[in-house]
Each structure stands twice: as C-alpha cells, then as structure tokens.
Amino acid sequence: MGSFVWHPYTQMKDWPKFDVISKGKGMWLYDIHGNAMMDGVASMWCNVWGHSNKELTDSMIKQTRKLQHSSLFNLTNNRAEELAEKLVKLAPGMHRVFYSDDGSTAMEISAKMALQYWHNIGEKKKTKFVSLENGYHGDTAGTMSLGYVPSFFSKFKPMLFPVLRMPSPNGYRLPKGYSFDEYQEFCLDKIEQTLAKNDNIAAFVMESGAQIAGGVVIYPKGFQKKIGKMCKKYNVYSY
C-alpha cells in the first residue's frame, strides 16, 4: 500500500512502508497482519477510554441516529447543555463552558478570551502574553507563539508573535551555582518581577502540572499555585 498521507512529525524518507492499523480493542492496536501493539500514548491522548469501548460506541450510534450535529450559534441542544452542566460541577470556579475541537484551538480560544475580556472592561493596553520557556501549547500559529519549543518551531518563527518567556524550574539542567530549590525561587522571582513591572500583560500561560514536550519537566510542589497567586495579585488572567 502506497502512502498518500503526509504524516505529522515524521521523516517520510525513513518510512518506505508504514504499519497499517485495521482495528483497536482496549489498549491494543492491530495491523492488517494481525500483529498487536500497545497504544501507550492513547492515540496521542485522544482515546483515553480505550478502543472499541462498548459504552461509548453504543452511545455514539444512538446519538447519531437522533442528531449528528447542531450549531451552537444562537441554538442549543440537550447533549451540549447536559455535558456543560456536568463539567461545571466537576471543575471548581468554572461557570460556563465554551466547546472547542482540539487542544490547539482551545488554547487559541483562551488567548482570544483573555484579550476580549480586557478590551470589554476598558483595559485595552493589556495585550501581551507571558509563558514558560520550552512550554508546548499546540501547533497552530498562535499556540506556537505561546509555547515556543525551538527544536519544533524555529522554522516558523517569522510568523509568530512575541511572548515574554520566563525560566522553567528544570531540575535536570540547573545553571551553575544553583541548587534546585534556589533555582525554583529564581524562576518565581523572575516571574513576579515581570508581572510587577509590566501593566500590559493580558495572560500568563503554562501547562498544568508539567512540561511534557519541552523535556518532561515536573513542576515542584506548589510552583503552579504560587504563580496563580501572583497573577491574581497583579491582575493577570491565567490559564
């Protein structure tokens, strides 16, 4: 089988022949020859409930027979409302749900919401974004700007907008002369100084719990909470 698909993050010349996946069951994928392979990344985190989950497939079949899709532009539907209500109950502090199709567009929407919020309340100068070095937030133009990993995105730098980037507490590559605790405090001080002296910051953006694509950097305990408190102190939207 010849491949007419341009595969993402793949060196095509190194792959004259791809494994052709024909089905999935639970955590396993099966190719056309019957070989099984564990889907250890849940199909890039898009299938965390496993393949061919009966409860999900039955529900999807039932729903498609009734209503496949309906726009939320000046309309609504019971399923969208029911899911939103459940999500609001699960997430502390959440009051409304805005639906998106994937992680990159969710981040783009969040950035737009931040800018629109400040514009709506008359704070039109708050247009800048702050993020951590080596953060990853997606592959669209806006998210490449917010989460710039040089090894991924350097070729696209001319099309990206400027972002203030703060040091990340990477315990594996400490600057000379720092302990991990000292470097964490250095990062937090740098972030606070930046928020304090710039009154045009719309939002601070960071991954939740850890930076994965940027090197599997696990945040120290309380690090993210401390940044959240800073954002409230200096009137900066955080997500």
C-alpha positions in Angstrom: 0.0 0.0 0.0 1.5 3.3 -1.0 1.1 6.2 1.4 -0.5 9.4 0.1 -0.7 10.9 3.6 1.8 13.5 4.7 2.4 12.2 8.2 2.9 14.7 11.0 6.3 14.8 12.8 7.5 12.0 10.6 10.6 11.8 8.4 8.9 10.4 5.4 12.1 9.1 3.6 12.8 6.9 6.6 9.5 5.1 6.3 9.1 3.4 3.0 6.3 1.3 4.5 4.0 2.1 7.4 2.2 -0.2 9.7 -1.4 -0.2 8.6 -3.8 -0.3 11.6 -7.0 -2.0 10.9 -8.7 -2.2 14.3 -8.3 -1.5 18.0 -9.5 -3.2 21.2 -8.9 -1.7 24.7 -5.3 -0.6 24.9 -4.3 -2.6 21.8 -4.0 -1.7 18.1 -3.9 -4.4 15.4 -2.4 -4.1 12.0 -3.6 -5.8 8.8 -1.4 -8.8 9.5 -2.9 -9.3 13.0 0.1 -8.0 14.9 -0.8 -6.3 18.2 0.9 -3.2 19.6 0.1 -1.4 22.8 -1.3 2.1 22.2 0.8 3.5 25.0 0.1 7.1 24.1 -3.7 6.6 23.8 -3.6 7.7 20.1 -1.8 10.9 21.1 -4.1 11.4 24.2 -7.3 11.3 22.1 -8.5 7.9 23.2 -8.1 7.7 26.9 -11.1 5.3 27.3 -9.6 2.6 25.1 -10.5 1.4 21.6 -13.9 -0.1 20.8 -15.3 0.8 24.2 -18.8 -0.6 24.1 -20.4 2.0 26.3 -19.0 4.8 24.1 -19.7 3.2 20.7 -23.3 2.3 21.7 -23.9 5.9 22.9 -22.4 7.3 19.7 -24.6 5.1 17.5 -27.7 6.0 19.5 -26.9 9.8 19.2 -26.1 9.7 15.5 -29.5 8.2 14.8 -31.1 11.1 16.6 -28.9 14.1 15.9 -25.3 14.1 14.5 -24.6 17.8 14.8 -26.2 21.1 15.5 -24.6 24.5 15.6 -24.4 26.4 18.9 -24.7 29.8 17.0 -28.0 31.1 18.5 -29.1 27.5 19.0 -28.6 24.8 21.7 -29.2 21.1 22.2 -29.8 18.9 25.2 -26.5 17.0 24.9 -24.4 20.1 24.8 -26.2 21.5 27.8 -26.0 18.3 29.8 -22.3 17.9 29.3 -21.6 21.6 30.1 -23.6 21.2 33.4 -21.5 18.2 34.4 -18.2 19.9 33.6 -19.2 23.0 35.6 -20.0 20.8 38.6 -16.6 18.9 38.3 -14.4 22.0 37.8 -14.1 24.4 40.8 -14.7 28.0 39.8 -16.0 27.2 36.4 -19.3 28.9 35.4 -19.6 28.4 31.7 -18.3 26.0 29.0 -17.0 27.0 25.6 -16.6 24.0 23.3 -13.6 23.5 21.0 -12.4 20.8 18.7 -8.8 20.2 19.9 -6.1 21.3 22.2 -4.5 23.9 19.9 -7.8 25.6 19.1 -8.7 25.5 22.8 -5.6 27.5 23.6 -6.2 29.9 20.7 -9.7 30.5 22.1 -8.3 31.0 25.6 -5.9 33.7 24.3 -8.8 35.4 22.4 -11.0 35.3 25.5 -8.2 36.9 27.6 -7.8 39.8 25.1 -11.5 40.3 24.7 -12.1 40.3 28.4 -9.6 43.2 29.0 -10.9 45.0 25.9 -14.5 44.7 27.2 -13.7 46.2 30.6 -11.7 49.1 29.1 -8.2 47.7 29.7 -7.2 47.8 26.1 -3.4 48.1 26.8 -3.4 44.6 28.2 -2.4 42.7 25.1 0.9 40.8 26.0 1.3 37.2 27.0 3.8 35.5 29.3 4.7 31.9 29.2 7.4 29.5 30.4 10.4 28.6 28.3 10.0 25.3 26.4 6.3 25.2 27.1 4.2 23.4 24.5 0.7 24.5 23.7 -0.1 23.3 20.2 0.9 23.5 16.6 -1.2 26.4 15.2 0.4 29.8 14.7 -0.9 31.3 17.9 -0.1 28.3 20.1 3.4 28.0 18.6 3.9 31.6 19.7 2.6 30.9 23.2 4.6 27.7 23.6 7.8 28.0 21.6 10.0 24.9 21.6 12.9 25.8 19.3 13.6 22.3 18.0 9.9 22.1 16.8 9.1 25.6 15.7 12.3 27.5 14.8 11.5 27.4 11.1 8.2 29.2 11.7 9.5 31.9 13.9 8.9 34.7 11.3 5.1 34.2 11.5 4.9 34.1 15.4 4.0 37.0 17.7 6.4 38.0 20.6 5.8 36.5 24.0 7.6 37.2 27.3 9.3 33.9 28.3 10.1 33.0 31.8 12.6 30.4 33.0 11.2 27.0 33.9 12.3 25.0 37.0 14.1 22.2 35.2 15.9 20.2 37.8 17.9 18.2 35.2 19.7 21.2 33.7 20.4 23.6 36.6 22.5 26.7 35.9 25.9 26.5 37.6 25.9 27.5 41.2 22.2 26.8 41.9 20.5 24.1 43.9 17.1 23.1 42.7 15.3 25.0 45.5 17.4 28.1 44.8 16.6 27.9 41.0 12.9 27.5 41.7 13.0 30.7 43.7 14.9 32.4 41.0 12.2 31.4 38.5 9.4 32.6 40.7 11.2 35.9 41.4 11.8 36.5 37.7 8.1 35.8 37.0 7.0 38.2 39.8 9.3 41.0 38.7 8.0 40.6 35.1 4.3 40.8 36.2 5.0 43.7 38.6 6.7 46.0 36.1 4.5 45.3 33.1 0.9 46.6 33.3 0.1 45.5 29.7 0.1 41.7 30.4 -3.2 40.1 29.4 -2.4 36.5 30.5 0.1 34.0 31.8 0.1 30.7 30.0 1.5 27.4 31.4 0.9 23.7 31.1 -0.8 22.1 34.0 1.5 20.1 36.3 4.4 19.5 34.0 6.0 20.4 30.7 5.9 17.3 28.6 7.0 18.0 25.0 9.5 20.5 26.3 11.5 17.9 28.2 9.3 16.3 30.8 9.8 19.0 33.4 7.7 18.2 36.5 6.8 21.4 38.4 7.9 21.5 42.1 5.1 21.1 44.6 3.2 24.4 44.9 5.0 26.1 42.0 1.9 26.5 39.8 -0.2 27.6 42.8 2.3 30.3 43.6 2.1 31.6 40.0 -1.7 31.6 40.2 -1.5 33.8 43.3 0.9 36.2 41.5 -1.5 36.5 38.6 -4.3 37.5 41.0 -2.1 39.9 42.8 -1.1 41.7 39.6 -4.4 41.4 37.8 -3.3 39.0 35.1 -5.5 36.3 33.5 -4.0 32.9 33.9 -4.7 29.6 32.1 
